[in-house]
């Protein structure tokens, strides 16, 4: 497949960061791009800048998503919307679990349910699931996030099985740290957050992730780029740690 084989795309979490960069990149290829996010104002700005079609929809609003997917046949689905409440699982609250499961996993499942069968019937389509290195590696303080992203990683593998024999391609994009405003969304709008996560680091830009997605979509029909792990050159995952046992209390 090349971009000329596709006409329409749906991108979630499109109001900023990677989502907005993907909308801009796909619009440059001449696709009709439907941008979904909660922020109506940011979407209007994106539409004015790119010519995309904006939809102020929360991805947890299943009825609204169903209406949109019933109106448009999408050739490309980019599941990008995501949230995080970083804390150890021993400190997690029920609202944390519900929010992350609803946005990061349940919404992805429902969008794939709504769109992938049509792709299979038309023998044409591409699902791009943006997960995280958190779906493949463990690091402290993001237990629920890890679980939801790992779920989407497994879904990506299963979609390939369930659409086997059809020209439906599935790509999982696993970013590491990227220079976006997601850290302010998660940790609070404070200058120290940017200093902690962005300033002074050599990081991929949102446009770099968008270019990687475009590369996967533009590959020949016989090529499915199934998994891309995209991290800063100066970032590694893992590291062995060993703790001394604490003294037992009498």
Secondary structure as UniProt FT lines:
FT   HELIX           3..5
FT   STRAND          8..12
FT   TURN            14..15
FT   HELIX           17..28
FT   TURN            29..30
FT   STRAND          32..37
FT   HELIX           40..50
FT   STRAND          53..56
FT   TURN            59..60
FT   HELIX           62..71
FT   STRAND          76..79
FT   HELIX           89..91
FT   HELIX           94..100
FT   HELIX           101..106
FT   HELIX           107..122
FT   STRAND          125..130
FT   HELIX           133..135
FT   TURN            140..141
FT   HELIX           143..162
FT   TURN            163..165
FT   STRAND          168..175
FT   STRAND          178..179
FT   HELIX           182..187
FT   HELIX           191..197
FT   TURN            198..200
FT   STRAND          204..205
FT   HELIX           206..218
FT   TURN            221..222
FT   STRAND          227..230
FT   TURN            233..234
//
